Amino acid sequence: MVRLAQMPGSRLQNYLWFQRDPLGFITASRDSGDMVSLYNSKRRPTYIIHHPELIQQILVTKESSFVKGRSSAILQRTVGQGVLTSEGQSHERQKRTMMSAFTKPNLETYARDVAAYTHTMIDGWSSGQQLSIAHDMMLLTLRIICQTMLGVDLQAEAEKIGRSVEQCIQYSADRIYSPVPIPLGLPTRMNRTFKVSRAVLDRFAQQMKGNRAPLLSPLLANACPDEEMRDQILTILIAGHETTANLLGWVFYLVARHPEVGAKLTQEVTEVVGEEELTYEHVAKLPYAQAVIQETLRLYPPAWAILRENIEPVELSGHQVDGHGTYIISPYALHRNPEVFPAPEEFQPERFFRREQEWPRFSYLPFGAGSRACIGSQYAMMEATLILASIWRRGALRLADESFTAVPEPSISLRIKGGLEMIWHT
């Protein structure tokens, strides 16, 4: 039985709580019900969704009644009408075209690039060196996505492009969760910074259009308009590296906090890989490394919130919604349900050796679900696994400050507030 409930407290109290601590607010709302209403307005209700049955209806069985809505409209300022923000038939067509970039033969090729770029990065580290992990992972994953998908080695341009991507992401995050829409035409400092950064990315996308690369070749073969090609380039640039970089930061933090996990990682990588070069075939042979990543995705999913809006009256598990509603599905809160994941706050990679069949469907959503699920999920898992294995076969990362406690910061994806300083040990 799905429980519909009102969030306790006044609208003002709840608004201030959400603005101060969205993760805490959403997680706490689970105690109120499965479908928690934040406002009494029948015309524009807002709900936080916790029940897998409701999530399945919104993301899969009744997804035609929903759109991404305001979040897409804001992201369109950066990535245009790409696969991330388009809707309906346009989205389905774009998704079919882009899926060809994620075939197994392509993943095998990408894996070699992932291993090579990671090897080069580690060669630049010295034992005892303090590293700004967030910065290093952003540059690494940016260079990897540009090489694998766009066929270009950024080299000296990586810092400039990476900075522009980060500024566009920050702009989008601030706008999506702002209660007051700020027109792009207003001459605010943030608007000016965004326009400069977007211009940098537009020029980069323009330069990429003629490349014969896994992402671009099918677009050229389908005679995609220049504007759509630009939008897909910007989409892969924005969505294809920042989430993985933030995930890896959380992985390294959790492994450093649990030395026994690091020891098991080193043992597995040493036994499986030895002196061989890491390849795509090794990914399936590294189940513990994958479990570490999956458990990190449970605790700190980069896609911490999934937003939907219904475009027509809809019935959800017996509850009728006639108004234009907003629905917040939070994998962060969903993954902390103690009825599904015992000791939900504990980092236990071994729980992923107990098959997911033990969990209700739609109770673990690191990559979303339905037609809008992440098309690059296999790519992301391959990349994260090979980067983790590459690092732990040659040494280990430890916290620069052993007393440091990471605080999650919900931006477009979930990152470590203030970054992460670590020491490289060989």
Residue pairs with C-beta under 8 A, 6 or more apart in sequence:
2 34
2 35
2 51
2 53
2 54
2 316
2 317
2 318
2 319
3 33
3 34
3 35
3 51
4 33
4 34
4 35
4 37
4 319
5 32
5 33
5 34
5 35
5 36
5 37
6 32
6 36
6 37
6 40
7 14
7 29
7 32
7 36
7 37
7 38
7 48
8 32
9 17
11 38
11 39
14 25
14 38
15 179
17 24
17 25
18 25
18 26
19 177
19 179
22 177
22 305
22 410
23 304
23 330
23 332
23 333
23 408
23 410
26 48
26 305
26 328
26 330
26 332
26 333
27 330
27 332
27 333
27 336
29 36
29 48
29 50
29 333
30 36
30 50
30 333
30 337
33 50
34 49
34 50
34 51
34 54
35 47
35 48
35 49
35 50
35 51
35 54
35 316
35 317
35 319
36 47
36 48
36 50
37 45
37 46
37 47
38 45
38 46
38 47
38 48
39 45
39 46
41 323
42 322
42 323
43 323
43 324
44 323
44 324
44 325
44 326
45 321
45 323
45 325
45 326
46 325
46 326
46 327
46 328
47 321
47 325
47 326
47 327
47 328
48 328
48 330
48 333
49 55
49 58
49 327
49 328
49 329
50 333
50 334
50 337
51 317
52 360
52 361
52 362
52 363
53 317
53 362
54 316
54 317
55 329
55 334
55 362
55 365
55 369
56 361
56 362
56 369
57 316
57 317
58 66
58 308
58 316
58 327
58 329
59 66
59 306
59 308
59 329
59 362
59 368
59 369
59 370
59 372
60 369
60 370
62 314
62 316
63 370
63 371
63 372
65 310
65 311
65 312
65 314
66 308
66 309
66 310
66 311
66 314
66 327
67 87
67 308
67 309
67 311
68 85
68 87
68 307
68 308
68 309
68 372
69 307
69 308
69 309
69 326
70 176
70 307
70 309
70 326
71 176
71 307
72 84
72 85
72 87
73 85
74 172
74 175
74 176
75 84
75 85
75 172
75 176
76 85
77 171
77 172
77 175
77 184
77 194
77 198
78 168
78 169
78 171
78 172
78 198
78 201
78 234
78 238
79 85
79 231
79 234
79 235
79 238
79 239
80 227
80 228
80 230
80 231
80 234
80 235
81 90
81 227
81 228
81 231
82 94
82 228
82 231
82 232
82 234
82 235
83 91
83 94
83 95
83 98
83 232
83 235
83 375
84 235
84 238
84 239
85 235
86 94
91 371
91 372
92 371
94 228
94 232
95 371
95 375
97 218
97 219
97 222
97 224
98 215
98 218
98 232
98 375
99 375
100 214
100 218
101 149
101 214
101 215
101 218
102 375
102 376
102 378
102 379
106 214
107 280
107 378
107 379
107 382
108 279
108 280
108 281
109 148
109 214
110 144
110 148
110 214
110 280
110 379
110 382
110 383
111 278
111 279
111 280
111 283
111 382
111 386
112 279
112 280
113 144
113 147
113 148
114 144
114 148
114 382
114 383
114 386
114 387
115 277
115 278
115 279
115 386
115 390
117 140
117 143
117 144
117 147
118 140
118 386
118 387
118 390
118 391
119 390
121 136
121 140
122 390
122 391
122 394
122 395
125 131
125 424
126 424
127 395
127 424
127 425
127 426
128 423
128 424
128 425
129 423
129 424
130 400
130 421
130 422
130 423
131 397
131 421
131 422
131 423
131 424
132 419
132 420
132 421
133 248
133 249
133 252
133 397
133 419
133 420
133 421
133 422
134 245
134 246
134 249
134 415
134 416
134 419
134 420
135 419
137 244
137 245
137 246
137 248
137 249
138 162
138 166
138 241
138 242
138 245
139 158
139 159
139 162
140 245
140 387
141 240
141 241
141 242
141 244
141 245
141 248
141 383
142 154
142 158
142 161
142 162
142 165
142 237
142 241
142 245
143 153
143 154
143 158
144 241
144 383
145 236
145 237
145 240
145 241
146 152
146 153
146 154
146 161
146 237
147 153
147 154
148 214
149 213
149 214
149 215
149 216
149 236
149 240
150 208
150 211
150 213
150 215
150 216
150 233
150 236
151 211
151 212
151 213
151 214
151 216
152 208
152 211
152 213
154 161
157 204
160 200
161 200
161 201
161 204
161 237
163 197
164 196
164 197
164 198
164 200
164 201
165 197
165 201
165 237
165 238
165 241
165 242
166 242
167 193
167 194
167 197
168 194
168 197
168 198
168 201
168 238
169 238
169 242
169 411
169 412
170 411
171 190
171 193
171 194
171 197
172 412
173 411
173 412
174 190
175 181
175 182
176 307
176 412
182 188
182 190
182 191
184 191
184 194
184 195
185 191
201 234
201 237
202 230
202 234
204 233
204 237
205 229
205 230
205 233
205 234
205 237
206 230
208 216
208 233
209 216
209 226
209 229
209 230
209 233
212 220
215 232
215 233
215 236
216 229
216 233
219 228
219 229
219 232
220 229
224 232
239 376
240 376
242 412
242 413
243 302
243 303
243 380
243 413
244 302
244 380
244 383
244 384
246 302
246 413
246 414
246 415
246 416
247 293
247 296
247 297
247 300
247 302
247 380
247 384
248 384
248 387
248 388
249 415
249 416
249 419
249 420
250 296
250 299
250 300
250 406
250 414
250 416
251 292
251 293
251 296
251 384
251 388
252 391
252 397
252 420
252 422
253 399
253 406
253 416
253 420
254 261
254 292
254 295
254 296
254 299
254 347
255 261
255 262
255 265
255 292
255 392
255 397
256 262
256 396
256 397
256 398
256 399
256 422
257 347
257 399
258 347
261 292
261 347
261 349
262 392
262 396
264 288
265 288
265 289
265 292
265 388
265 389
265 392
266 392
266 393
266 396
268 286
268 287
268 288
268 289
269 286
269 289
269 389
269 392
269 393
270 393
272 282
272 285
272 286
273 282
273 389
273 393
276 282
278 386
278 389
278 390
278 393
280 382
282 386
282 389
283 290
283 381
283 382
283 385
283 386
286 385
286 389
287 353
288 349
289 385
289 388
289 389
289 392
290 352
290 381
290 385
291 349
291 350
291 351
291 352
291 353
292 349
292 388
293 381
293 384
293 385
293 388
294 349
294 352
294 366
295 347
295 348
295 349
295 351
295 352
296 347
297 366
298 335
298 341
298 364
298 366
299 335
299 336
299 345
299 347
300 332
300 408
300 414
301 331
301 332
301 335
301 365
301 366
301 414
302 366
302 413
302 414
303 331
303 365
303 366
303 367
303 368
303 374
303 413
303 414
304 330
304 331
304 332
304 408
304 410
304 413
304 414
305 328
305 329
305 330
305 331
305 332
305 410
306 328
306 329
306 330
306 331
306 365
306 368
307 326
307 327
307 328
307 329
308 326
308 327
308 329
309 324
309 325
309 326
309 327
310 321
310 324
310 325
310 327
311 324
313 320
313 321
313 322
314 320
314 321
315 321
329 365
331 364
331 365
331 366
332 408
332 410
332 414
334 363
334 364
334 365
335 341
335 344
335 363
335 364
335 365
336 344
336 345
337 344
337 363
338 344
340 359
340 360
340 363
340 364
341 351
341 359
356 364
362 369
366 377
367 373
367 374
367 377
367 380
368 374
374 380
391 397
394 426
395 424
395 425
395 426
396 425
397 422
397 423
397 424
397 425
398 422
398 423
398 425
399 421
399 422
399 423
400 421
400 422
400 423
401 421
404 420
404 421
406 416
406 417
406 420
407 416
407 417
407 418
408 414
408 415
408 416
408 417
409 415
409 416
409 417
409 418
